[in-house]
Amino acid sequence: MNRLIETLRNKYLIVSIAFVVWMLFFDRNDLMSQYDYRTQLNKLQAEKEFYLIETEKAITDLDELSTNKEKLEKFAREKYLMKKENEDVFVIIKEEEKKSKSFF
């Protein structure tokens, strides 16, 4: 018991414990901040990979549209509802999509 009291009176031990507590909980870079930064970094890396994949898809689509006339026609018909002369285009909207787009 006496040895424990002498150990607690050691000024270097007290300063070391205070320093560790300060760095773990009160510093600008405490444990919670580090956890938040790591979580944000992982989220941003996932977004980066997603956008890199999407960029690659867009580049391949652009290349296909530039070289293949049939793909270009299909793309124009599907995305922009373009048509040839003497053709009629019918757009079918599913009931589920209709409900999700309405405001009421």
C-alpha positions in Angstrom: 0.0 0.0 0.0 2.8 2.4 0.9 4.6 1.6 -2.4 1.4 2.4 -4.3 1.1 5.8 -2.7 4.8 6.6 -3.5 4.2 5.6 -7.1 1.2 7.9 -7.3 3.3 10.7 -5.9 5.9 10.4 -8.7 5.6 13.6 -10.7 6.8 12.0 -13.9 4.1 9.3 -13.7 1.4 12.0 -13.1 2.6 14.1 -16.0 2.7 11.1 -18.3 -0.8 10.0 -17.3 -2.1 13.5 -17.8 -0.4 13.7 -21.2 -1.9 10.4 -22.4 -5.4 11.4 -21.2 -5.1 14.8 -22.9 -3.9 13.2 -26.2 -6.7 10.5 -26.1 -9.6 12.7 -25.2 -9.0 16.5 -25.4 -6.6 17.1 -28.2 -7.7 18.2 -31.6 -6.7 14.8 -33.0 -8.3 12.7 -30.3 -9.6 9.1 -30.8 -13.1 10.1 -31.9 -11.7 12.6 -34.5 -9.4 9.9 -35.8 -12.3 7.5 -36.1 -14.4 10.1 -37.9 -11.5 10.9 -40.3 -10.9 7.2 -41.0 -14.7 6.7 -41.7 -14.7 9.7 -44.0 -11.6 8.5 -45.8 -13.1 5.1 -46.5 -16.3 6.7 -47.8 -14.4 9.0 -50.1 -12.3 6.1 -51.4 -15.4 4.1 -52.2 -16.9 7.2 -54.0 -13.6 7.5 -55.9 -13.7 3.9 -57.1 -17.4 4.3 -58.1 -16.7 7.4 -60.2 -13.6 5.8 -61.8 -15.8 2.8 -62.9 -18.5 5.2 -64.1 -15.9 7.2 -66.0 -14.6 4.1 -67.7 -18.2 3.1 -68.7 -18.8 6.5 -70.1 -15.6 6.4 -72.1 -16.4 3.0 -73.5 -20.0 4.1 -74.4 -18.6 7.2 -76.1 -16.2 5.2 -78.1 -18.9 2.7 -79.1 -21.2 5.6 -80.1 -18.5 7.2 -82.1 -17.7 4.1 -84.1 -20.9 2.1 -84.3 -23.8 3.7 -86.1 -26.3 1.1 -84.9 -25.5 1.8 -81.3 -25.8 5.5 -81.9 -29.2 5.1 -83.3 -30.3 2.8 -80.5 -29.0 5.3 -77.9 -30.7 8.3 -79.6 -34.0 6.3 -79.7 -33.9 5.2 -76.1 -32.5 8.3 -74.4 -33.8 11.2 -76.4 -36.9 9.5 -77.9 -35.8 10.3 -81.5 -37.5 8.7 -84.4 -37.3 8.2 -88.1 -39.8 9.9 -90.4 -43.2 8.2 -90.7 -42.7 6.5 -87.3 -44.7 6.9 -84.1 -43.1 6.6 -80.7 -45.1 5.4 -77.8 -43.7 6.0 -74.3 -45.0 3.5 -71.7 -44.7 4.7 -68.1 -45.1 1.9 -65.5 -47.5 2.6 -62.6 -44.8 2.4 -60.0 -42.7 5.0 -61.7 -45.7 7.2 -62.0 -46.4 7.1 -58.3 -42.8 7.8 -57.3 -42.6 10.9 -59.6 -45.9 12.5 -58.4 -45.9 15.0 -55.5 -49.2 13.9 -54.0 
